[in-house]
């Protein structure tokens, strides 16, 4: 989960969401109730992404936890993805899977990123849920246009662990 491509994709997603929050705040100083305090969300998001990029899992998880503790932000895709990534890195795959599922439920601008699908697939592999893992790994490959080597490596690991012959 600490792969360079993962970090870059998460950063881009986080920046996009942060920019959207900033745009809403700049357009109208009144903050919509459903967003809560959008400036706080943007600040926590930036803190979380910076910590994740540095490999500072403790601070990344703390910032993600602060975001997810707010009822209006429980579905915030980047926080769920980072929390899943940190928990998987720590070997808590069952907990990681629930955060990845939440991250994958996003729609529109927050639609699931292939990197999150790949990380979820790898987490499912560790849980021995090979059929589901294969589905998500193939989806990550398809949605990335097959250009990310890491996604192909993940699929090959899943197929090997499942006792299937990896596709060439």
Buried (B, 14 or more C-beta within 10 A) or exposed (E): BEBEBBBEBBBBBBBEBBEBBBEBBEEEEEBEEEBBBBEBBBBBBBBBBBBBBEEBBEBBBBBBBBBBEBEBBEBBBBBBBBBBBBBBBEEBBEBBBBBBEBBBEBEEEBEBBBBBBBBBBBBBBBBEBBEBBBBBBBBBBEBBEEEBEBBBBBBBBBBEEBEEEEEE
